[in-house]
Amino acid sequence: MSNSFSNKFNKQNILLVDDDPSLLELLSLRLKAVGLNVKTAASGAEALSFIPQCQPDLVITDLRMDEMDGMQLCKLIQQSYPTLPIIIITAHGTIKEAVEATTEGVFGFITKPIDNSELLDKIAKALSLSAGNTQYKKQENWRASILTRSQLMENLLSEVKRLAQGDASLFIHGESGTGKELIAQAIHKASPRHSEPFVAVNCSAIPEDLLESELFGHKKGAFSGAFEHRQGLFQAADKGTLFLDEIGDMSSAFQVKLLRALQERQIRPVGSDSSVSVDVRIVSASHHDLEKKANDGGFRMDLYYRLNVAKLTLPKLSERREDISLLANYFITHPESTYSYVAKGFSNQAMELMLSYDWPGNVRQLQNVVEHVSALATTPIVPANLVERVLQEKNSSMQGLKEAKSQFEKEYLIKLLKSVDGNVSQAARLAKRNRTEFYKLLDRHQLKPTAFKQMRVEADAKK
């Protein structure tokens, strides 16, 4: 039997799913004998977690299994992998089940006891129809971390691959949470610099007075707290790629220094009398419309042109809805948390909710929601009411990290000034900042020390 079929198979990947260990082992041996690579899963939930890893060309599953049966597994697979062929095997085959299976998109339906010729013939036909046309083959390494079946994203990735071959500065525009850093990493991996460092820095997360030191480095004693020489990120990325995220939030004063560094290909560490040559490719990103910001005077036009030799625009998640189920199923089987969650998939109604949601926070919000429902779920299949509950919570007035940090900083400064009655020198010492830095912080939050002195005077007058 194996001789007649062995020339039809060439190490294609098969995922076998059955909660009967003996049948799983028997079928696995038979399929390996005819030249197929076989991965086995003892449950539907386990199968869902294996698909992104083993990237099968075909799934063969038992119909009757605990917790998740073959039809449920089929529906969940088709939400993320609509062209992946599925064959269902059961000892309880009926005309009704066969019709239901084929109308649901199952490629074939076979009853036990299994006829080898029939099974291998169906496998050969399924593989011949899907050969070279599946989306589950291993991606090129440079784009392996980007999951998509969206034509918009495929068009963008084609641009990425072309532009990566040069050395020009690239600008990525996209809303928060769309995956700008992933695209920057893909540019680096596809470029001739791929074996050199990739260094990412979020310009909005670093206080303005520390950004120069962070990027250019500093000499020992250059300022209060500089106890040793420190290499900046430009030097750390030498010969590689430096990714400047949220560059639109950079102060106008530092924009001048960055422009000079890009023009001269040299940086001067804080406190140093000499410059250091650097060879880096700059990839920058922002959720701002940087051209509009430059035209309005909020960003240097000459720096904008220096950074934006070519522009890549990332679509919102709501513009690539075909990726929602793909990403959601990936996130639920690959949680960021090390905790082992029971949830392994979504009910049809739960997925419909996610497909119809607008996702203002884009892919990052989707990942957070999936992580949240995974932590709360008590069953392998996440129900619709749990997704609805989490979406309503996420849609409430949750602050972004940047806004929360700013609010904390302002409240800290207010408490500090109150405690010293508006004495800036004393407040700066307690905050471990010099007076100049401290005044900049106060200006950022529009706080006037005199107001706190007046509060003390008024309090004394009431006594």
Salt bridges, closest charged atoms under 4 A:
ASP57 OD1 - LYS137 NZ 2.44
ASP62 OD1 - LYS112 NZ 3.41
GLU97 OE2 - ARG64 NH2 2.33
GLU118 OE2 - LYS122 NZ 3.90
ASP121 OD2 - LYS125 NZ 3.38
GLU140 OE1 - LYS161 NZ 2.82
GLU154 OE2 - ARG143 NH2 2.93
ASP167 OD1 - ARG193 NE 2.84
ASP209 OD2 - ARG433 NH1 3.35
GLU212 OE1 - LYS257 NZ 2.78
GLU214 OE2 - ARG230 NH2 3.54
ASP238 OD2 - LYS239 NZ 3.25
GLU246 OE2 - LYS180 NZ 3.99
GLU246 OE1 - HIS287 ND1 2.78
ASP249 OD1 - HIS288 NE2 2.90
ASP249 OD2 - LYS402 NZ 3.15
ASP279 OD1 - ARG193 NH2 2.76
ASP296 OD2 - LYS292 NZ 3.08
ASP302 OD2 - ARG300 NH2 2.78
ASP323 OD2 - ARG320 NE 2.82
ASP358 OD1 - ARG321 NH2 3.33
GLU393 OE1 - HIS372 NE2 3.85
GLU393 OE2 - ARG389 NE 3.54
GLU409 OE1 - ARG444 NH1 3.36
GLU409 OE1 - HIS445 NE2 2.64
ASP421 OD2 - ARG456 NE 3.71
ASP460 OD2 - ARG456 NE 3.69
ASP460 OD1 - LYS463 NZ 3.84
